[in-house]
Every structure is written in C-alpha cells, then in structure tokens.
Amino acid sequence: MLIELGIYLVSGAVVGFFAGLLGIGGGLILVPILTSVFAYYLNTPHLVHLAIGTSLATILITAISSVKAHQKYQAIRRDLFKKLAVGIFVGGFLGAWIAQFMSASLLSKTFAILELLIALRMITNFQPPATRNMPGYGGSFVAGSLIGTVSTLVGVGGGAINIPYMACHNIKMQQAIATSAALGLPVAIAGTIGFMWTGWDAINLPEYTTGYIYWPAFLGIVVTSYFTAPIGAKLTHKLPVKNLKKIFAVLLILLAIKMFLF
C-alpha cells in the first residue's frame, strides 16, 4: 500500500504541474498511469472506467488550484467561461452515460486515438486561422456540449480541445490556457457525478470505491497536485509554452501506444 500511495503522490505532482502549465487538466497523463497501476494492484474488470472516473475527480481539485493561480494574472475570460460552461456541464454527463456502455478495451482505444491526435497537433503546432469570433450562447452551448462529452468520455479536463477552439476564435493563448483551466471545473463536476452514478451498481469493484471513483488514488494524487498546479500556472506566463508542448507531445504518443495495446 505504501508503494501504491507513493506512485499516486508522484503522479499527482507531475499531473498538477502540467495541468497548471498547459491548461490540460492532467488526464492525458493520469489515465494511462492509473490504468497500469490499477492493473497491478486491483482485481477488477473495470480498470479503465475506474481510471477515467478517478482522473475526473482529481481534475476538480487541480482545476481549483490552477484557477486561483491564473486569477492573479487576470487571464481568465469570464465571458467565455459563461458561454461555454453550461454546454460543457451537460456534455460531461452525456460522456459519462455513454462510457458505461463501452468495454474497457474500446474505451482504452478511444482514449489512445484522441491522445495521439492531440499529440500530433502539438508537434505540428497546427492551428486553424484565427479569423473568426466566438459564437453566441447557442453556438457556444453546442460547442461546449461536444467538448464536454469527449472530455468526460476519456477523463480529461477539456483543455486539449478548449485551448485550440478558443485560439482559433482570436483568443490570446495565455487567456485560452487560463480560461480552459477554469472550464475544467464543470467537466470534472459533471464527470465525477456521472461516473459515480453509472458505476453505482457495477459488480466486482474493489474496496474504497464509489461507483467508478477509487478514493485512495484520488487522495494520493490531489495531495500533491494541489500544490504543483499553481507552480505550473505561474510558469505559463514565463516559459516558452509552445516548445514545452512539443516535448510533452512525445510523452503523449508513448502513452497513447500503451493505451492502444491495453
């Protein structure tokens, strides 16, 4: 148990840092790590569902810490948050509902494909021309619903989708990262409740779970991620984020391959 807890503590520190730095919520790293750790320590067929549900629960704490740090720089666009948050929240529940009908293998491969696409975008630095303005509340609700559904389905905070979406609508990168960190809150809230609900009656779950949330992993991760997220958020405004994303993308490719072979 001590070794297992140590893995969660170290994972939380790494995830929190990158969540604050890149506004990604940390799930892109955390889900593959938790899947591997759970496969070793837990005897259950619900490994991927538990990894995704637990990841979403930890994003709630990480996002709160990251938002506090970004607020010091006045970088969070409250108007964008209001436009997208409702749709993201609704989509979050939808993603959790869909996940219950997917096998662990299918869910793992879905995660791997999304992670690989995100990594390739980071490496190529592909970005649609920023020639459009943000849509109104109707269009933002539709976009937010899609973002929330995909994000919750694979256990990420939505930053990997939110940031390029806002950037191609003429939003400055630092503002997109900060606002994305705030939008991790509705994703995490809806996803956590959704995975608790859909896994409530699941059989062969390990001890210390509520639905698809495994609390020992949650506690170990948030203890360190809460403190490292502000460090990453502070460095967002000082480090060359674009270059760091390319390095981070290589890690994502390796993790995507691992999840695809699960």
C-alpha positions in Angstrom: 0.0 0.0 0.0 2.9 2.4 0.7 4.4 1.9 -2.7 1.0 2.3 -4.3 0.4 5.5 -2.4 3.9 6.8 -3.4 3.0 6.3 -7.1 -0.2 8.3 -6.6 1.7 11.1 -4.8 4.4 11.4 -7.6 1.8 11.2 -10.3 -0.2 13.9 -8.7 2.9 16.2 -8.6 3.6 15.7 -12.3 -0.1 16.0 -13.3 -0.7 19.1 -11.3 2.4 20.9 -12.8 1.4 20.2 -16.4 -2.3 21.0 -15.7 -1.3 24.4 -14.5 1.3 25.0 -17.2 -0.6 23.9 -20.2 -4.2 24.0 -19.0 -4.8 20.4 -20.0 -6.3 19.1 -16.7 -3.8 16.3 -16.4 -6.0 13.4 -17.5 -3.9 12.7 -20.6 -1.1 11.6 -18.3 -3.1 10.3 -15.4 -5.5 7.9 -17.1 -2.6 5.7 -18.6 -0.8 5.8 -15.3 -3.8 4.8 -13.3 -4.8 2.1 -15.7 -1.3 0.5 -15.3 -1.3 0.9 -11.5 -4.8 -0.5 -11.1 -4.0 -3.5 -13.4 -1.2 -4.4 -10.9 -2.9 -3.6 -7.6 -6.7 -4.1 -8.2 -8.6 -7.2 -9.2 -11.4 -5.8 -11.3 -12.6 -5.8 -14.9 -13.4 -2.0 -14.7 -9.8 -0.8 -14.8 -10.3 1.9 -17.5 -13.6 3.1 -16.2 -12.0 3.5 -12.7 -9.0 5.3 -14.2 -11.2 7.8 -16.1 -13.6 8.4 -13.2 -10.8 8.9 -10.7 -9.0 11.1 -13.1 -12.0 13.4 -13.5 -12.4 13.6 -9.7 -8.8 14.7 -9.3 -9.2 17.3 -12.0 -11.7 19.1 -9.8 -9.1 19.8 -7.1 -6.3 20.5 -9.6 -8.6 22.9 -11.5 -9.5 24.9 -8.4 -5.8 25.3 -7.5 -4.9 26.2 -11.1 -7.7 28.8 -11.4 -6.5 30.5 -8.2 -3.1 30.9 -9.7 -4.3 32.2 -13.1 -6.6 34.7 -11.4 -3.6 36.6 -10.1 -2.7 37.4 -13.7 -6.4 38.4 -14.6 -6.1 36.0 -17.6 -9.4 34.1 -17.1 -12.1 35.4 -19.6 -15.3 35.3 -17.5 -17.4 36.0 -20.6 -16.0 32.9 -22.4 -16.5 30.8 -19.3 -20.2 31.8 -19.1 -20.7 30.9 -22.7 -19.2 27.5 -22.7 -19.7 26.2 -19.1 -23.3 25.1 -19.4 -22.8 23.1 -22.6 -19.6 21.6 -21.2 -21.5 20.6 -18.0 -24.3 18.9 -20.0 -21.8 17.2 -22.3 -20.0 16.0 -19.2 -23.0 14.0 -18.0 -23.6 12.7 -21.5 -20.0 11.4 -21.8 -20.2 9.6 -18.5 -23.5 8.0 -19.6 -22.1 6.8 -22.9 -18.9 5.3 -21.2 -21.0 2.8 -19.2 -21.9 1.0 -22.5 -18.3 0.8 -23.7 -16.0 -2.1 -22.9 -12.7 -1.4 -21.2 -10.8 -2.2 -24.4 -13.0 0.1 -26.5 -12.7 2.9 -24.0 -8.9 2.5 -23.8 -8.6 2.6 -27.6 -10.8 5.6 -27.8 -8.6 7.4 -25.3 -5.5 6.4 -27.3 -6.8 7.7 -30.6 -7.7 11.1 -29.0 -4.4 11.3 -27.2 -2.5 10.6 -30.4 -4.4 13.3 -32.3 -3.7 15.8 -29.6 0.0 14.9 -29.6 0.3 15.3 -33.3 -1.4 18.7 -33.2 1.1 19.8 -30.5 4.1 18.6 -32.5 2.9 20.2 -35.8 1.6 23.2 -34.0 -1.4 23.1 -36.3 -3.9 25.8 -35.6 -6.7 26.9 -37.9 -6.5 30.6 -38.9 -7.8 32.8 -36.1 -10.3 34.7 -38.4 -13.5 34.0 -36.5 -15.1 35.5 -33.4 -16.6 33.4 -30.7 -20.2 32.4 -31.4 -23.1 33.4 -29.3 -24.6 31.4 -26.4 -26.4 29.0 -28.8 -23.3 28.1 -30.8 -21.2 28.0 -27.6 -23.7 25.6 -26.0 -23.4 23.2 -28.9 -19.5 23.5 -29.0 -19.4 23.2 -25.2 -21.6 20.1 -25.2 -19.3 18.3 -27.7 -16.2 19.3 -25.8 -17.7 18.1 -22.5 -18.8 14.8 -24.0 -15.4 13.9 -25.5 -13.5 15.2 -22.4 -15.5 13.2 -19.9 -15.6 10.1 -22.1 -11.8 9.9 -21.9 -11.2 11.5 -18.4 -9.5 14.8 -19.4 -10.2 18.3 -18.3 -11.0 19.5 -21.8 -8.0 21.8 -22.3 -6.7 19.9 -25.2 -9.9 20.8 -27.1 -10.8 24.0 -25.4 -7.5 25.8 -26.0 -7.3 25.3 -29.8 -11.0 26.0 -30.1 -10.6 29.4 -28.3 -7.3 30.2 -30.1 -8.9 29.8 -33.5 -11.5 32.3 -32.4 -9.0 35.1 -31.8 -8.4 34.4 -28.0 -4.9 35.1 -26.8 -3.0 31.9 -25.8 -2.5 32.9 -22.1 -6.2 33.7 -21.8 -7.2 30.5 -23.6 -5.0 28.4 -21.2 -6.3 30.2 -18.1 -10.0 30.0 -19.2 -9.5 26.4 -20.1 -8.3 25.7 -16.6 -11.5 27.2 -15.3 -13.6 25.2 -17.7 -12.1 22.1 -16.2 -14.4 22.6 -13.2 -17.7 21.9 -15.0 -16.1 18.9 -16.8 -14.8 17.5 -13.5 -18.0 18.1 -11.6 -20.3 16.5 -14.2 -17.9 13.7 -15.0 -17.3 12.8 -11.3 -21.0 12.7 -10.5 -21.7 10.9 -13.8 -19.1 8.1 -13.2 -20.3 7.7 -9.6 -23.8 7.3 -10.9 -23.1 4.9 -13.8 -20.8 2.7 -11.7 -23.0 2.6 -8.6 -24.4 -0.9 -9.3 -21.3 -2.2 -11.1 -20.1 -5.6 -9.8 -16.6 -6.7 -8.9 -15.4 -3.2 -7.9 -12.6 -3.0 -5.4 -13.0 -1.7 -1.9 -12.9 2.1 -1.2 -14.8 3.0 -4.4 -17.9 5.0 -5.0 -19.1 4.0 -8.4 -16.1 4.4 -10.7 -14.1 6.6 -8.3 -11.2 4.9 -6.4 -10.6 7.1 -3.3 -7.1 6.0 -2.3 -5.8 7.1 -5.7 -7.8 10.3 -5.6 -6.5 11.3 -2.2 -2.8 10.5 -3.0 -3.0 12.5 -6.3 -4.7 15.6 -5.0 -2.4 15.9 -2.0 0.5 16.9 -4.3 -1.3 18.2 -7.4 -3.0 20.9 -5.5 0.4 22.4 -4.7 2.2 21.8 -8.0 -0.7 23.2 -10.2 0.0 26.9 -9.1 3.7 26.4 -9.9 2.8 25.4 -13.5 0.3 28.2 -13.8 2.8 30.7 -12.8 5.4 29.4 -15.3 2.8 29.7 -18.1 3.5 33.4 -18.2 7.3 33.0 -18.1 8.2 29.9 -20.1 8.0 29.1 -23.9 4.9 27.0 -23.7 4.9 26.2 -27.4 8.3 24.5 -27.1 7.3 22.6 -24.0 4.2 21.3 -25.7 6.2 19.6 -28.3 8.3 17.8 -25.7 5.1 16.9 -23.8 3.6 15.6 -27.1 6.3 12.9 -27.3 5.2 11.6 -23.9 1.6 11.6 -25.0 2.5 9.5 -28.1 4.2 6.9 -25.9 1.2 6.8 -23.5 -1.2 6.5 -26.4 0.6 3.5 -27.7 0.4 1.9 -24.3 -3.3 2.5 -24.0 -4.0 1.2 -27.6 -2.3 -2.1 -26.7 -4.2 -2.4 -23.4 
